[in-house]
Structures are given as C-alpha cells and as structure tokens.
C-alpha cells in the first residue's frame, strides 16, 4: 500500500509486477505523478485505485478545520499561521 507522498513507488514497475504476478495485490490512493498514474495501472484487476482520500475521516477533517480556523484568527491578529494542531 502506498500511503506516502511523492514518487515512493515506481508505477511502471508496479504495473509490470501486477501483470506478471496476479496473486500480488496493491492498494493506492497516492500516485507517482499525481493526479495522473502510469499507463495500465487502472486496468489491473489486482489493484485497488482510489482518489486521494486518506484524510477523509471525521477526526482528521475536524482537526484540519480547527487548524484552519485557528490560523485565520492568528493571521487576523498579526501572528504567523501554524501547521500543527
């Protein structure tokens, strides 16, 4: 599973591996050259391809909203934005 950002997985090699090893499975929501993905990847039946949704939980999105609201208030008060919750 590729849950990292950036080119941690060489998708061309992954497509080749998936085609040559049908028992192998891959689940991805991050792509090497997002938003595009390597040719053939979406056609591999042993790959689960999702949009970039890793942060789509109530807890995470609530935290992101709170952080954004705090940063707006901080900026309006003349302070720097913070990227930590």
C-alpha positions in Angstrom: 0.0 0.0 0.0 1.4 3.4 -1.0 0.2 5.9 1.7 3.2 8.2 1.3 3.5 11.3 -0.7 5.6 11.6 -3.8 7.3 9.0 -6.0 7.9 6.3 -3.5 6.5 3.7 -5.9 7.7 3.4 -9.5 4.3 2.8 -11.1 5.6 1.5 -14.4 7.4 -1.2 -12.4 4.3 -1.8 -10.3 2.1 -2.3 -13.4 4.6 -4.8 -14.7 4.7 -6.6 -11.4 0.9 -6.7 -11.1 0.6 -8.1 -14.6 3.3 -10.8 -14.1 2.1 -11.7 -10.6 -1.7 -11.9 -10.5 -1.6 -13.1 -6.8 0.1 -9.8 -5.8 -2.3 -7.0 -4.7 -1.8 -3.3 -4.5 -3.9 -0.6 -2.9 -3.1 3.0 -3.8 -4.6 6.5 -3.1 -1.4 8.3 -3.9 0.3 8.3 -7.2 3.8 8.8 -8.5 2.9 11.8 -10.7 -0.4 12.8 -9.2 -3.1 13.3 -10.4 -2.0 11.1 -13.4 -1.0 7.5 -13.0 1.1 5.1 -15.1 -0.5 3.6 -18.2 -2.2 0.3 -17.4 -2.4 0.8 -13.7 -6.2 1.4 -13.6 -6.7 -1.7 -15.8 -5.0 -4.1 -13.3 -7.7 -6.2 -11.6 -5.4 -6.9 -8.7 -5.0 -3.2 -7.9 -7.4 -1.1 -5.9 -7.2 2.5 -7.1 -8.8 5.3 -5.1 -8.8 9.1 -5.3 -6.5 10.7 -2.7 -8.8 10.2 0.3 -6.5 9.1 3.1 -7.5 12.1 5.2 -11.3 11.6 4.7 -12.1 10.7 8.3 -14.3 12.7 10.6 -11.5 13.0 13.1 -8.9 14.2 10.6 -11.2 16.6 8.7 -12.4 18.1 12.0 -8.8 18.7 13.0 -8.0 20.3 9.7 -11.0 22.6 10.0 -10.0 23.6 13.5 -6.4 24.3 12.5 -7.6 26.4 9.5 -9.9 28.4 11.8 -7.1 29.0 14.3 -4.8 30.1 11.6 -7.4 32.6 10.3 -7.7 34.1 13.8 -3.9 34.1 14.2 -3.3 35.9 10.9 -6.0 38.4 11.7 -4.3 39.2 14.9 -0.9 39.6 13.1 0.6 36.3 14.1 2.0 33.6 11.8 0.0 30.6 10.8 0.8 27.3 12.4 0.8 23.9 10.6 0.5 21.8 13.8 -2.8 21.0 15.6 
